[in-house]
Amino acid sequence: MILNCVVIDDDPEALNQITSHIKRTPTLQLIGAYTSAREAVRDVRNGHVDVLYLAIQMPELSGIEFARLVPESCRLVFTTAYKEYAFDGIKAGAADYLLKPISFEDFQESYKRVRATFDEYQLQDPIERDRCLVARVENKFVRIDLDDILYIESMNDYVRFHLTQGRKVTTFSNLKRLESRLPRQQFKRIHRSFIANLCRMDSIGHMRIFYGETSIPISDSYKDAVYQFVNSHLA
C-alpha cells in the first residue's frame, strides 16, 4: 500500500531535502509540499493524508499548534533542528521525529517505525479504532459513540442500545456479533440478554450493575469476567 505524504516546513532547504527522500521511497507518494502552515491547513484536514512531515518551529503557526488540526488517522512526524523540541512533538501525538539535517538513512529508519504504527492502526476493527458504530434504524443510519453506550439489551432478533441522557436505539443485530467487535476491556457480556459498558456503571452489588436508578442482572456464568474487571480497577 502506498502512503500519501505532505511536507510542511518554512525552511526551503529542509523542505526540498524531505521531499527528495519521499520521492526516493517507492511506498510513499508526495501529494503536497508547503512553506506555510496556514496554506496547508485545508488540504491536510480535507485531503487523504497518511503521513505528515511537519516542522515544529514555524512563524505563522507552530507545528505543535498545527498538530491539533491533524486527523487521528494521519501519522505525524515532527522535524526539528533542536533535540530539546523533539519531546514536545512526542507529547503532541507524533508517531516519530527527525533531527535536521535529515539523512536518507535516518529518514528510512523513521519511516519503518511510522509504517509499523500505520499498519497496526489499519488492522484494528473500525468500531474500536474510530470509537463509534452505525446502527440501521428503519430507513436511516444512526451513529452511536461507544462512550455514550450504557448497556445493550437483546430483544430476540434485535438489540437495544441504552445510551446516556435516556436515549435508546433499536436495530437488527445480536449480542454475539456485537460482543466480538466491541472493545473487550470496556464492554463485557454479563448475562445472556445484556452487554454492559463497565466504564459507565455507577456501582455493582447483589449481582446487579447499576446505572443511576436503573440496574441490569449479572448471571452466574458471566460474573467472573465482571469481578476481574472490578479487581483490576481497584483504587
Secondary structure as the mmCIF struct_conf table of DSSP 4:
data_model
#
loop_
_struct_conf.conf_type_id
_struct_conf.id
_struct_conf.beg_label_comp_id
_struct_conf.beg_label_asym_id
_struct_conf.beg_label_seq_id
_struct_conf.end_label_comp_id
_struct_conf.end_label_asym_id
_struct_conf.end_label_seq_id
HELX_LH_PP_P HELX_LH_PP_P1 ILE A 2 ILE A 2
STRN STRN1 LEU A 3 ILE A 8
BEND BEND1 ASP A 10 ASP A 10
HELX_RH_AL_P HELX_RH_AL_P1 PRO A 12 LYS A 23
TURN_TY1_P TURN_TY1_P1 ARG A 24 ARG A 24
TURN_TY1_P TURN_TY1_P2 PRO A 26 THR A 27
STRN STRN2 LEU A 28 TYR A 34
BEND BEND2 THR A 35 THR A 35
HELX_RH_AL_P HELX_RH_AL_P2 ALA A 37 ASN A 46
BEND BEND3 GLY A 47 GLY A 47
BEND BEND4 ASP A 50 ASP A 50
STRN STRN3 VAL A 51 ALA A 55
BEND BEND5 ILE A 56 ILE A 56
BEND BEND6 PRO A 59 LEU A 61
HELX_RH_AL_P HELX_RH_AL_P3 GLY A 63 ALA A 67
TURN_TY1_P TURN_TY1_P3 ARG A 68 LEU A 69
BEND BEND7 VAL A 70 VAL A 70
TURN_TY1_P TURN_TY1_P4 GLU A 72 SER A 73
BEND BEND8 CYS A 74 CYS A 74
STRN STRN4 ARG A 75 THR A 80
BEND BEND9 ALA A 81 ALA A 81
HELX_RH_AL_P HELX_RH_AL_P4 LYS A 83 LYS A 91
TURN_TY1_P TURN_TY1_P5 ALA A 92 GLY A 93
BEND BEND10 ALA A 95 ALA A 95
STRN STRN5 ASP A 96 LEU A 99
BEND BEND11 LYS A 100 PRO A 101
HELX_RH_AL_P HELX_RH_AL_P5 PHE A 104 LEU A 123
BEND BEND12 GLN A 124 GLN A 124
HELX_RH_AL_P HELX_RH_AL_P6 PRO A 126 ASP A 130
TURN_TY1_P TURN_TY1_P6 ARG A 131 ARG A 131
STRN STRN6 CYS A 132 VAL A 137
TURN_TY1_P TURN_TY1_P7 GLU A 138 ASN A 139
STRN STRN7 LYS A 140 ASP A 145
HELX_RH_3T_P HELX_RH_3T_P1 LEU A 146 ASP A 148
STRN STRN8 ILE A 149 MET A 155
TURN_TY1_P TURN_TY1_P8 ASN A 156 ASP A 157
STRN STRN9 TYR A 158 LEU A 163
HELX_RH_3T_P HELX_RH_3T_P2 THR A 164 GLY A 166
STRN STRN10 LYS A 168 PHE A 172
HELX_RH_AL_P HELX_RH_AL_P7 LEU A 175 ARG A 181
BEND BEND13 LEU A 182 LEU A 182
TURN_TY1_P TURN_TY1_P9 ARG A 184 GLN A 186
STRN STRN11 PHE A 187 HIS A 191
TURN_TY1_P TURN_TY1_P10 ARG A 192 SER A 193
STRN STRN12 PHE A 194 ASN A 197
TURN_TY1_P TURN_TY1_P11 LEU A 198 CYS A 199
BEND BEND14 ARG A 200 ARG A 200
BEND BEND15 ASP A 202 ASP A 202
STRN STRN13 SER A 203 GLY A 205
TURN_TY1_P TURN_TY1_P12 HIS A 206 MET A 207
STRN STRN14 ARG A 208 TYR A 211
TURN_TY1_P TURN_TY1_P13 GLY A 212 GLU A 213
STRN STRN15 THR A 214 PRO A 217
HELX_RH_3T_P HELX_RH_3T_P3 ASP A 220 TYR A 222
HELX_RH_AL_P HELX_RH_AL_P8 LYS A 223 SER A 232
TURN_TY1_P TURN_TY1_P14 HIS A 233 HIS A 233
#
